[in-house]
Each structure stands twice: as C-alpha cells, then as structure tokens.
Amino acid sequence: MENSKVAGTAAAVLALFMVPVVVVMLLLMGGNTAASADNGSCGEDAEAPVAEQAESKSIAGFSGAQLKNAAQIMTAASDLKLSLAAQILGVQTAIGESTLKVIDFGDGAGPDSRGLFQQRDNGAWGSYEDRMNPHTSATNFFKALQKVEGWQDLEPSQAIHRVQRNADPNHYTPFRSPAVQIVKALSVGTLGEDLDEKFEDITPNGDCPDTSPDAKQIGDLGSGEWSSPLPGFTAMTSPFGPRKCPAGASCNSSVLDHKGIDLSKKGGASVLAPTDMKITVAEQGQGWKSAYGTYIIAKQVEKPGLVFEFHHLVHGSLKVKAGDTVAAGTPLGIEGTTGNSTGVHLHFQIAPPGTPANAPTYRTVVDPAPILKSKGVFS
C-alpha cells in the first residue's frame, strides 16, 4: 500500500444484467486543482449502483476473478450508502494496488501488506482474513475514506493517497480510466434503462467537464490541442492561488495570491504561443510592472478570446512585438528570471474573454491548469 505497485492498464467491457435495481445517476465529477474538475463527484453525491457479477468476458487484461472483486468493491460502497464516486475510487485504488487480485504477499516497503488494497498488519485493517476478503477489505477502505475531510472535492489520486499513503501521491492517476469503465460496465439499471446516458458526461479518462465558475466564465474552448507554453517543462513550481512567500522574493498581496502558474525547465528554454494569438504588449516592465521582468500580453485570435500573460522572460530575448499575430507554437522569448523572481521559470496566466488585453490582467485571472489540461498540455 505504501509503495507503487505495478498495475497493468486495462479496461473492462462486461455484460449488463437486466435485473430491476436502483437507477444509476452519475453526476459530473469535477478537476485537477484544489477545486478539482475531475474529482470523485463534483462536490455532490451520486447514488451508488448495484453491481452484478460479470459473465466470462475479458478485455485488455481484466477478467474473471478481477471483475468479481470489482463488483465486491462496488457492493461494499453501496452497503455503506456511499456514492458512485466512492465506488470508482475504490476500484481505482485496487487496480493501483493489486490489479484487482487478492494477493497474499507484500513488498519491500510493506512486506506484511495483503489483499486487494495491500492493507498492512498494523491493527488498522482487521485480521489477515479481513484483509484477504474482498468485501471486508473494501469496507475498511471506504470507512477510512469517510474520515478524510472533503474527500469528494479532492483530485481522485490525492483522495486515495490520504488513505493509502503511497510514496507517490499521483500513483493512482493512470488507473482512473479503467476504473470508470469497469464501474460503468458492472452497473445495472432497470429493464430498458440506457446507462450510457447516465455516463455521457464522463470522458474516457474518467474526467467530467469543468463546471466551476471559471469554466462558465470562459465558455467553450473549442476542439484541438494547444502547444505547451514551455515545452518539456520539468515541474510546475508554483500553482495558482494562495501560497507562502517564495524564499528570496519581495512579497506583497499579489505575490501571496498567485495570479498564474509557474513552469520551469531551467535551461533557458523557448517560450511558445499556446494557440493562435495577437500580441498586445511585449516589453520590459517599468515602475510597478518591473516585477514582471520582460513580459508579454496576448489575446487569443479564435473564440473564446482568452487573454494570456508570460512573465520573467530574459531581457532582450523577445521575438515578437505589439501588433504581431502569431500561430500556435511560435517562439516568443526565452524562459528567464527577470523581475521579482527567485529562479528561472515562466509565469503563465490566463484571463477570461472580455478582459482588456492592453494592460495587466491580475484582477480577473483564472486558474490556467485546468485549461491547459483540457487542451492536452498537461497529462
């Protein structure tokens, strides 16, 4: 449980039993930042479906006992009157821990770990028999999940990590998609019920459309992917929103309430236009804007007309000027550490449509991370 298990990626397509049971309704499952657009249940509980045992079908490696175990996990959540979101988290966890197999061994970090959830022999998870029993071990997992304050609002892998304490908090992310597919396939509706309609808002990756106020303000982002503003960046060194004062920085309310995200490659990398856009400001900041260093403001050419800012570029590295219209992927300048900066990085921020693009947009910014994720920049 406390180490990264090797789990094969898999999806499951199972026969649905035509047995009258509780109708499943999947509410939108919100995102990948603190107020998540891909969390378990978008802040609301959806009624858990009843799971039936699968027929002998297999796809991409999940079959037989693995799918029976998934059904036991779903049933345990339903017995506790938890949501559909909890069922998905439970199956996602077991895929990441044991590939949905009741394994009778642990590993170097947890040699006494056992069962679907790799629960330790520390008294918290019951007896050996409890840990090896699919329904009982799942019940104990869900009881622990219920003790995690606000688990419904956490990004799924982060919610699981609060229970499992894996060395990598993002370990469970790759197993979201197969978990959703398994739960969907095992969910049984009334005769004639089209369960696809209940799951129509969920993406193949297990995400749902962002229904946050920011998303409503921004509108439809259209089809197609964007270029990364800093290709090959190695880290997001500071997310959007409240933060501690970065060591060595000159701090004020604007610095403490971060207006964008910081991406770092730390190698003097080229900063690129994420999409087609018109440059409205490209200069070395003066006065209070000197905190931005050399910076760019640009407006998206196509709808919805977002406004972008790029801060801390190397002085003298600008490759564009105000009035230029550039295509996605066009080099704009070089990642630097000019202005109020404590290390080489790109500060990138986004403001919604209707924001004036001829001046800094700090009053109206939104979190760029969910937008970049939806446009294929973040995985």
Buried (B, 14 or more C-beta within 10 A) or exposed (E): BBBBBEBEEBBBBBEBBEEEBBBBBBBBBBBBBBBBBBBBBBBEBBBBBBBBEBEEBBBEBBBEEBBBBBBBBBBBBBEBEBBBBBBBBBBBBBBBBBBBBBBEEBBEBBEEBBBBBBBBBEEEBBEBEBBBBBBBBBBBBBEBBEEBEEBBBBBBBBBBBBBBEBEEBEBBBBBBBBBBBBBBBBBBBEEEBEBEEBBEBBBEBBBBBBBBEBBEBBEEBEEEEBBBBBBEBEEBBBBBBEBEEBEEBEEEEEBBEBBBBBBBBBEEBBBBBBBBBBBBBBBBBEEEBEBBBBBBBBBBBEEBBBBBBBBBBBEEBBBBEBEBBBEBBBBBBBBBBBBBBEBBBBBBBBBBBEBBBEEBBBEBBBBBBBBBBBBEBBE
